[in-house]
């Protein structure tokens, strides 16, 4: 992993603890993008038409990476647009279970459309509370982020699989934006029915690209309304035979953005997600120990069996400014300071941050 750091020049200037806000651009991806736009510069529409024709191959890459059939992959500019298109086609008589303070793009689309809702907290009892509410009856949909954006609480994936087995009629819709790219993931073998992701964070694909993975078993519960020339790939004869995922692609798909996604997935594939996972587990363990020792974490986070590499520490604007002055890049979130670490971070960097925090807390 140390050699990979050289591909991310930002790391020479700071301790970048902010992937939960934006993943870094690698030199390799930048070079690919420059080549793409040079081809566009001299090739014009001919080059772009080749890019449009390449989209099915990008879907195959996404499908292979996450074990999902290519025809069940939809390419979208970001999670939020795709989610709103989905919910426009979902009957409003569904009862939805959400997580309190989850990412606004997960909760707000349900809340503004008037769905009946119930909530659980993202604490040490989250899974058992979800199970109890689903068991009590009346819950049609569980919608949640796989990793919570503010404090990094991560749902138990084995629990989701068991929940789906226990309640096969429950639809599980998930936002993987703070998860995808952190470890190997098998969509078909998961308990999740619909997974949407923006790819600019842990997948390191830059802005303007994302995807949805959809299982066959839930498609008939939707009457999707999003439609446009992109839904038929410029072939009007397909107007009455649009497949589910093409309703999520009503407009053109940009070869720059989705080519970046393809490049990023191939890059992570070369590194090996099992290697990424191992590094993140080391960083998570290190940060959990360091920040717990300083009493900077919520008790609910400390009590959970497994955690991501996103941590929200106690701290005000003054502390945030001090970290910034020491070239530690983080984000103020949820009344605290969010620190997030990817494979290009090191345990030594966590030690530096912890030493700074300890020094300031002792004054």
C-alpha positions as CSV (number, residue, x, y, z in Angstrom):
1,X,0.0,0.0,0.0
2,X,2.9,2.4,0.6
3,X,3.8,2.3,-3.1
4,X,0.3,3.2,-4.0
5,X,0.5,6.4,-2.0
6,X,2.7,7.8,-4.7
7,X,-0.2,7.8,-7.1
8,X,-2.1,10.4,-4.9
9,X,-0.1,13.6,-4.8
10,X,-2.4,15.2,-2.2
11,X,-0.9,12.9,0.4
12,X,2.4,14.8,0.1
13,X,0.7,17.9,1.5
14,X,-1.5,16.7,4.3
15,X,-3.0,13.8,6.3
16,X,-6.1,13.2,4.2
17,X,-8.8,11.9,6.5
18,X,-11.7,12.9,4.3
19,X,-12.5,10.1,1.9
20,X,-16.0,10.0,3.3
21,X,-16.4,13.4,1.7
22,X,-14.4,12.8,-1.5
23,X,-12.1,10.1,-2.6
24,X,-8.8,11.2,-4.1
25,X,-8.0,11.4,-7.8
26,X,-5.1,9.2,-8.8
27,X,-2.4,10.2,-11.3
28,X,-3.3,7.2,-13.3
29,X,-7.0,8.2,-13.6
30,X,-6.0,11.8,-14.4
31,X,-3.8,10.5,-17.3
32,X,-6.7,8.4,-18.6
33,X,-9.1,11.4,-18.5
34,X,-6.6,13.6,-20.3
35,X,-6.3,10.9,-23.0
36,X,-10.1,10.6,-23.2
37,X,-10.6,14.4,-23.8
38,X,-7.7,14.5,-26.3
39,X,-9.5,11.8,-28.3
40,X,-12.7,13.9,-28.0
41,X,-10.9,17.0,-29.1
42,X,-9.7,15.4,-32.3
43,X,-12.4,12.9,-32.9
44,X,-15.6,14.8,-32.0
45,X,-18.9,12.9,-32.4
46,X,-17.2,9.8,-33.9
47,X,-15.3,9.4,-30.7
48,X,-18.4,10.0,-28.5
49,X,-20.4,7.5,-30.5
50,X,-17.8,4.8,-29.7
51,X,-18.1,5.9,-26.1
52,X,-21.9,5.3,-26.1
53,X,-21.4,1.9,-27.7
54,X,-19.0,1.0,-24.9
55,X,-21.6,1.4,-22.1
56,X,-22.6,-2.3,-22.1
57,X,-19.0,-3.2,-21.5
58,X,-18.9,-0.9,-18.5
59,X,-22.0,-2.6,-17.1
60,X,-20.2,-5.9,-17.5
61,X,-17.3,-4.5,-15.5
62,X,-19.6,-3.3,-12.8
63,X,-21.5,-6.6,-12.8
64,X,-18.4,-8.7,-12.6
65,X,-16.9,-6.5,-9.8
66,X,-20.0,-6.9,-7.6
67,X,-21.4,-10.2,-8.9
68,X,-24.6,-8.8,-10.6
69,X,-26.0,-9.6,-14.0
70,X,-25.0,-6.8,-16.5
71,X,-28.6,-6.4,-17.5
72,X,-29.5,-5.7,-13.8
73,X,-26.9,-2.8,-13.7
74,X,-28.1,0.7,-14.2
75,X,-25.5,3.5,-14.7
76,X,-26.6,6.8,-13.0
77,X,-24.8,10.2,-12.4
78,X,-25.2,9.7,-8.7
79,X,-27.2,7.8,-6.0
80,X,-29.7,10.5,-5.3
81,X,-31.0,10.9,-8.9
82,X,-31.4,7.1,-9.3
83,X,-33.2,6.8,-5.9
84,X,-35.7,9.5,-6.8
85,X,-36.4,7.8,-10.1
86,X,-37.0,4.5,-8.3
87,X,-39.3,6.0,-5.7
88,X,-41.4,7.7,-8.4
89,X,-42.4,4.3,-9.5
90,X,-43.0,2.8,-6.1
91,X,-46.7,2.6,-4.8
92,X,-47.2,5.0,-1.9
93,X,-49.0,2.4,0.3
94,X,-45.7,0.8,1.3
95,X,-44.5,1.2,4.9
96,X,-40.8,2.0,5.2
97,X,-38.3,1.5,8.0
98,X,-35.5,4.0,8.0
99,X,-32.5,4.9,10.2
100,X,-32.6,8.1,12.2
101,X,-30.2,10.7,10.9
102,X,-29.3,8.6,7.8
103,X,-28.0,10.4,4.8
104,X,-30.7,12.9,3.6
105,X,-30.8,11.4,0.1
106,X,-32.0,8.1,1.7
107,X,-34.6,9.5,4.1
108,X,-35.9,12.6,2.4
109,X,-37.2,11.1,-0.8
110,X,-39.5,8.8,1.3
111,X,-40.4,11.6,3.7
112,X,-41.4,14.1,1.0
113,X,-43.5,11.6,-0.8
114,X,-45.6,10.8,2.2
115,X,-44.7,7.1,2.7
116,X,-45.7,5.7,6.1
117,X,-42.5,5.4,8.1
118,X,-40.9,4.1,11.2
119,X,-37.3,4.6,12.4
120,X,-34.5,3.0,14.4
121,X,-31.3,4.5,15.8
122,X,-27.8,3.7,14.5
123,X,-26.6,2.4,17.8
124,X,-25.4,-0.9,19.3
125,X,-28.9,-2.3,19.2
126,X,-29.7,-1.3,15.5
127,X,-29.9,-4.8,14.1
128,X,-32.1,-6.2,16.9
129,X,-34.4,-3.2,16.7
130,X,-34.7,-3.6,13.0
131,X,-35.6,-7.2,13.4
132,X,-38.2,-6.5,16.1
133,X,-39.9,-3.8,14.0
134,X,-40.0,-6.0,10.9
135,X,-41.2,-9.0,12.9
136,X,-44.0,-6.9,14.4
137,X,-45.5,-6.7,11.0
138,X,-46.4,-4.0,8.5
139,X,-42.9,-3.1,7.2
140,X,-42.6,-3.5,3.5
141,X,-39.3,-1.8,2.9
142,X,-36.1,-1.4,4.8
143,X,-34.0,1.5,3.4
144,X,-30.7,2.4,4.8
145,X,-27.0,3.3,4.2
146,X,-24.7,0.3,4.6
147,X,-22.3,2.6,6.5
148,X,-23.7,5.7,8.2
149,X,-22.3,8.9,6.8
150,X,-21.9,10.8,10.1
151,X,-20.5,8.3,12.6
152,X,-19.4,5.3,10.4
153,X,-21.8,2.7,12.0
154,X,-21.9,-0.2,9.6
155,X,-24.8,-2.6,9.4
156,X,-24.1,-6.3,9.9
157,X,-24.2,-7.9,6.5
158,X,-24.9,-11.4,7.9
159,X,-27.8,-9.9,9.7
160,X,-29.2,-8.4,6.5
161,X,-29.0,-11.8,4.8
162,X,-30.7,-13.6,7.7
163,X,-33.4,-10.8,7.8
164,X,-34.1,-11.4,4.1
165,X,-34.3,-15.1,4.7
166,X,-36.7,-14.7,7.6
167,X,-38.8,-12.2,5.8
168,X,-38.5,-12.9,2.1
169,X,-41.2,-10.3,1.2
170,X,-39.3,-7.5,2.8
171,X,-37.6,-5.3,0.2
172,X,-34.1,-4.1,1.3
173,X,-32.9,-1.0,-0.5
174,X,-29.4,0.2,0.4
175,X,-27.1,3.1,-0.2
176,X,-23.5,1.8,-0.7
177,X,-21.8,5.1,-1.2
178,X,-19.9,4.9,2.1
179,X,-19.2,1.2,1.6
180,X,-18.5,0.1,-1.9
181,X,-14.8,-0.1,-2.6
182,X,-13.8,-1.0,1.0
183,X,-14.0,-4.9,0.7
184,X,-15.2,-7.6,-1.7
185,X,-19.0,-7.7,-2.1
186,X,-21.2,-10.3,-3.7
187,X,-24.5,-8.7,-4.5
188,X,-26.3,-11.9,-5.6
189,X,-25.3,-13.6,-2.3
190,X,-26.3,-10.6,-0.1
191,X,-29.7,-9.9,1.4
192,X,-30.0,-6.6,-0.5
193,X,-32.5,-6.3,-3.3
194,X,-31.5,-2.9,-4.6
195,X,-28.1,-1.3,-4.1
196,X,-27.3,2.2,-5.3
197,X,-23.9,4.0,-5.1
198,X,-22.2,7.2,-6.0
199,X,-18.7,6.2,-6.9
200,X,-16.7,9.4,-6.0
201,X,-15.8,8.3,-2.5
202,X,-14.3,4.9,-1.7
203,X,-14.4,3.7,-5.3
204,X,-12.1,6.7,-6.3
205,X,-13.9,7.2,-9.6
206,X,-14.4,10.9,-9.5
207,X,-17.7,12.8,-9.6
208,X,-20.6,12.3,-12.0
209,X,-20.9,8.5,-12.0
210,X,-22.6,5.8,-10.0
211,X,-24.7,2.7,-10.5
212,X,-27.7,0.6,-9.2
213,X,-27.7,-3.1,-8.9
214,X,-31.2,-4.7,-8.9
215,X,-32.4,-8.2,-8.2
216,X,-35.1,-9.7,-10.5
217,X,-37.5,-10.5,-7.6
218,X,-38.4,-6.9,-6.8
219,X,-38.7,-5.4,-10.3
220,X,-42.4,-6.1,-10.5
221,X,-43.1,-3.9,-7.5
222,X,-42.3,-0.8,-9.4
223,X,-43.9,1.1,-12.2
224,X,-41.0,3.2,-13.3
225,X,-41.8,6.5,-15.0
226,X,-38.3,7.8,-16.0
227,X,-38.0,7.6,-19.7
228,X,-36.2,9.3,-22.6
229,X,-34.1,8.7,-25.7
230,X,-31.4,7.0,-23.6
231,X,-33.9,4.4,-22.4
232,X,-34.0,3.0,-26.0
233,X,-30.4,3.8,-27.0
234,X,-31.6,6.1,-29.8
235,X,-33.8,3.3,-31.2
236,X,-37.5,4.4,-31.1
237,X,-38.6,0.8,-32.0
238,X,-37.7,-0.2,-28.5
239,X,-40.2,2.2,-27.0
240,X,-42.5,-0.6,-25.8
241,X,-39.9,-3.0,-24.6
242,X,-37.8,-1.0,-22.2
243,X,-36.1,-3.1,-19.5
244,X,-36.2,-2.1,-15.8
245,X,-32.7,-0.6,-15.6
246,X,-33.1,1.4,-18.8
247,X,-35.9,3.4,-17.1
248,X,-33.1,4.6,-14.8
249,X,-31.1,5.8,-17.8
250,X,-33.4,8.2,-19.6
251,X,-30.6,10.4,-20.9
252,X,-27.2,10.0,-22.4
253,X,-24.4,8.3,-20.4
254,X,-21.1,10.3,-20.5
255,X,-18.1,8.3,-21.7
256,X,-15.8,10.6,-19.5
257,X,-17.6,9.9,-16.3
258,X,-18.5,6.3,-16.8
259,X,-15.1,5.6,-18.4
260,X,-13.7,6.9,-15.1
261,X,-15.8,4.4,-13.2
262,X,-14.6,1.6,-15.4
263,X,-11.0,2.7,-14.9
264,X,-11.4,3.0,-11.1
265,X,-12.9,-0.5,-10.8
266,X,-10.1,-2.0,-12.8
267,X,-7.6,-0.1,-10.6
268,X,-9.1,-1.5,-7.4
269,X,-9.3,-5.0,-9.0
270,X,-5.5,-4.8,-9.7
271,X,-4.9,-3.8,-6.0
272,X,-7.2,-6.6,-4.8
273,X,-10.2,-5.7,-2.7
274,X,-9.1,-8.3,-0.2
275,X,-5.9,-6.2,0.3
276,X,-7.9,-3.1,0.7
277,X,-10.1,-4.8,3.2
278,X,-7.1,-6.0,5.3
279,X,-5.6,-2.5,5.3
280,X,-8.9,-0.9,6.3
281,X,-9.4,-3.4,9.1
282,X,-6.0,-2.4,10.5
283,X,-6.8,1.3,10.3
284,X,-10.2,0.8,11.9
285,X,-8.8,-1.1,14.8
286,X,-6.0,1.4,15.3
287,X,-8.4,4.4,15.1
288,X,-11.0,2.8,17.4
289,X,-8.4,2.1,20.0
290,X,-6.8,5.6,19.8
291,X,-10.0,7.6,19.8
292,X,-11.7,5.4,22.5
293,X,-8.7,5.9,24.8
294,X,-9.1,9.6,24.4
295,X,-12.9,9.3,25.1
296,X,-13.8,11.0,21.8
297,X,-16.3,8.5,20.4
298,X,-20.0,7.9,21.1
299,X,-20.6,4.9,23.5
300,X,-22.9,3.3,20.9
301,X,-20.0,3.2,18.4
302,X,-17.5,1.8,20.8
303,X,-19.9,-1.0,21.8
304,X,-20.5,-2.3,18.3
305,X,-18.7,-5.5,17.2
306,X,-17.5,-4.2,13.9
307,X,-16.9,-0.7,12.6
308,X,-15.9,1.1,9.3
309,X,-13.0,3.5,9.0
310,X,-15.3,6.5,9.5
311,X,-15.1,8.1,13.0
312,X,-16.9,11.1,14.4
313,X,-14.9,12.5,17.3
314,X,-16.1,15.0,19.9
315,X,-14.9,18.4,18.8
316,X,-16.0,22.0,18.0
317,X,-15.1,24.5,15.4
318,X,-12.0,25.5,17.3
319,X,-10.7,21.9,17.3
320,X,-11.5,21.5,13.6
321,X,-9.6,24.7,12.8
322,X,-6.6,23.4,14.8
323,X,-6.6,20.2,12.8
324,X,-6.8,22.2,9.6
325,X,-3.8,24.3,10.7
326,X,-1.9,21.0,11.2
327,X,-2.8,19.9,7.7
328,X,-5.3,17.3,8.8
329,X,-8.1,17.3,6.3
330,X,-11.5,16.2,7.8
331,X,-15.1,17.4,7.9
332,X,-17.3,18.9,10.5
333,X,-20.4,16.6,10.7
334,X,-23.2,16.0,13.2
335,X,-21.9,18.3,15.8
336,X,-18.4,16.7,15.8
337,X,-15.5,16.1,13.5
338,X,-15.6,13.3,11.0
339,X,-12.3,11.5,10.2
340,X,-12.2,8.8,7.5
341,X,-9.4,6.6,6.4
342,X,-8.8,4.7,3.1
343,X,-6.2,2.3,2.0
344,X,-3.8,5.1,1.2
345,X,-3.8,6.2,4.8
346,X,-1.3,4.7,7.3
347,X,-1.4,3.7,11.0
348,X,1.4,6.3,11.5
349,X,-1.0,9.1,10.4
350,X,-3.6,7.9,12.9
351,X,-0.9,8.1,15.6
352,X,-0.1,11.7,14.5
353,X,-3.8,12.7,14.7
354,X,-4.2,11.0,18.1
355,X,-1.0,12.7,19.4
356,X,-2.3,16.1,18.4
357,X,-5.7,15.5,20.0
358,X,-4.1,14.2,23.2
359,X,-1.9,17.3,23.4
360,X,-4.8,19.7,22.9
361,X,-7.1,17.9,25.4
362,X,-4.4,18.1,28.1
363,X,-4.2,21.8,27.9
